[in-house]
């Protein structure tokens, strides 16, 4: 099993904490404490076997295969669509 590491940022917003990773746009965690916010983001991103599972409170859960080589074009476009991005938006960044 391959393990991946993603740096997270923790910010305070009023009485709550917000965690996110620049490497995983749209995936974040919320909590009343730093530990609760960290736990929340870990629940939002997990890996099952060779698939990265990303959960977002208002969007579809994304399941992204993590295999050697490129994703097939159709699968890549479906993942982009499910994430709420267009190909043009992806290419801009």
RACOR-V240562 format. One line per field, one symbol per residue. ss: DSSP state (H for helix, E for strand, C for the rest). burial: # if it has 24 or more other C-alpha atoms within 12 Angstrom, else .. A space follows every 10 residues. Layout:
ss = ???
burial = ???
//
This chain:
ss = CCCCCCCCEE EEECCEEEEE CCCCCCCEEE ECCHHHHHHH HHHHEEEECC EEEECCCCCC CEEEECCCCC CCHHHHHHHH HHHCCCHHHH HHC
burial = .......#.# ......#### ...#.##### ...#..#### ##.###.... .#####.... .###...... ........#. ..#....... ...
//
